[in-house]
Amino acid sequence: MNVFNNQEYKQHSASGTFSGTAAAGTKNGTAVPVNDVEDGTLSAYLAVAIVTSSFTITPKWMVSQDNSTYLAIEDQNNTAVTAISATETTVLEAPKASAGWPYTRLTLVAGGTTGTTGDTYEVSYTYRKRQAGW
């Protein structure tokens, strides 16, 4: 029996600019209620355009018990995520351990110089909805 709902769900999360965002500043994706997500199917679509010299962003998955206080969560191999310093579109798999938390989201952490209006981002999520009753 196929336990997956055949429908793919996309939840638009966030888009905007890094105008005025200094090093260590963040932009957060919308929280995903993990109870709605079939284990192992959550990923984030990330599109960034970095035009400011020496400005970078580093994507980090975060988890929360209460959708208020978020903690960084690493993937199972504890692999460091590479900072992005140019225009890039990528898909980032959520760490498996995020399935054990009520909420997760992708956060973008700024680095280097302060961002401008030309430095933009878009984050959205794709996952299969958990199917009840199997």
C-alpha positions as CSV (number, residue, x, y, z in Angstrom):
1,M,0.0,0.0,0.0
2,N,1.3,3.4,-0.9
3,V,1.3,5.5,2.3
4,F,2.0,8.8,0.4
5,N,-0.7,11.1,-0.8
6,N,0.0,11.4,-4.5
7,Q,-0.3,15.2,-4.3
8,E,2.8,17.3,-3.9
9,Y,2.4,20.2,-1.6
10,K,4.2,23.5,-2.0
11,Q,4.0,26.2,0.7
12,H,5.4,29.6,-0.4
13,S,7.4,30.8,2.5
14,A,9.2,34.0,2.1
15,S,10.8,36.4,-0.4
16,G,12.3,39.8,-0.2
17,T,15.6,41.6,-0.1
18,F,18.6,41.8,2.2
19,S,18.6,45.6,2.2
20,G,20.3,46.7,5.3
21,T,20.9,43.2,6.6
22,A,24.4,43.1,8.3
23,A,26.5,40.1,9.1
24,A,24.7,37.6,11.4
25,G,21.3,39.1,10.4
26,T,18.7,36.6,9.3
27,K,15.7,36.2,7.1
28,N,13.4,33.3,8.1
29,G,11.2,31.1,6.0
30,T,7.7,30.4,7.2
31,A,7.4,27.6,9.8
32,V,6.3,24.2,8.6
33,P,4.2,22.2,11.0
34,V,6.1,18.9,10.8
35,N,3.0,16.8,11.8
36,D,1.6,17.5,8.3
37,V,4.8,16.2,6.5
38,E,5.5,12.6,5.6
39,D,9.0,11.7,7.0
40,G,11.8,12.2,4.6
41,T,9.9,14.3,2.0
42,L,10.5,17.9,3.1
43,S,12.9,20.1,1.1
44,A,13.3,23.8,0.6
45,Y,13.6,25.5,-2.8
46,L,16.0,28.4,-2.4
47,A,16.6,31.1,-5.0
48,V,19.0,33.9,-4.2
49,A,20.6,36.7,-6.2
50,I,23.6,38.2,-4.5
51,V,25.0,41.3,-6.3
52,T,26.8,43.1,-3.5
53,S,30.5,42.3,-3.4
54,S,31.6,40.4,-0.2
55,F,27.9,39.7,0.9
56,T,27.0,36.1,1.5
57,I,24.2,34.1,2.9
58,T,24.3,30.7,4.6
59,P,21.1,28.6,4.7
60,K,20.4,26.8,8.0
61,W,17.6,24.5,9.0
62,M,16.0,25.4,12.4
63,V,13.6,23.5,14.6
64,S,11.2,24.5,17.4
65,Q,9.0,23.1,20.1
66,D,6.7,26.1,20.3
67,N,7.1,28.0,16.9
68,S,8.8,30.8,18.9
69,T,12.2,29.8,20.0
70,Y,14.2,28.1,17.2
71,L,17.4,26.1,17.4
72,A,19.8,25.2,14.6
73,I,19.8,21.6,13.5
74,E,22.6,19.9,11.5
75,D,22.2,17.1,9.0
76,Q,23.0,13.6,10.2
77,N,26.6,13.9,8.9
78,N,27.1,17.3,10.6
79,T,28.3,18.6,7.2
80,A,29.0,22.4,7.1
81,V,26.8,24.3,4.6
82,T,28.6,26.4,2.1
83,A,27.9,30.2,2.1
84,I,26.3,31.5,-1.1
85,S,27.9,34.6,-2.7
86,A,26.3,34.8,-6.1
87,T,23.1,34.1,-7.9
88,E,22.0,30.5,-7.1
89,T,19.0,28.3,-7.2
90,T,19.1,25.1,-5.2
91,V,17.0,22.5,-3.3
92,L,18.0,21.7,0.3
93,E,16.8,18.5,2.0
94,A,15.6,19.0,5.5
95,P,17.7,17.0,8.1
96,K,16.0,13.7,9.1
97,A,16.0,14.7,12.8
98,S,13.7,17.6,12.0
99,A,10.8,15.1,11.8
100,G,11.0,14.8,15.6
101,W,10.2,18.4,16.2
102,P,6.8,20.2,15.9
103,Y,8.1,23.0,13.6
104,T,10.9,23.5,11.2
105,R,12.0,26.3,8.9
106,L,14.9,27.4,6.7
107,T,16.8,30.5,7.9
108,L,19.2,32.5,5.8
109,V,22.1,34.0,7.8
110,A,23.9,37.0,6.3
111,G,27.7,37.3,6.3
112,G,30.3,39.7,5.1
113,T,29.2,43.2,4.2
114,T,25.7,44.7,4.6
115,G,23.2,43.6,1.9
116,T,21.3,45.9,-0.5
117,T,18.0,45.9,-2.3
118,G,19.7,44.0,-5.2
119,D,20.4,41.0,-2.9
120,T,17.2,39.0,-3.0
121,Y,15.8,35.6,-1.9
122,E,12.9,33.3,-2.2
123,V,12.2,30.3,-0.1
124,S,9.4,27.7,-0.6
125,Y,8.9,24.2,0.6
126,T,7.9,21.0,-1.1
127,Y,6.7,17.8,0.7
128,R,4.3,15.0,0.6
129,K,1.4,15.3,3.1
130,R,1.2,12.7,5.8
131,Q,-1.6,10.3,5.1
132,A,-3.7,9.2,8.1
133,G,-4.9,5.7,8.8
134,W,-2.3,3.3,7.5
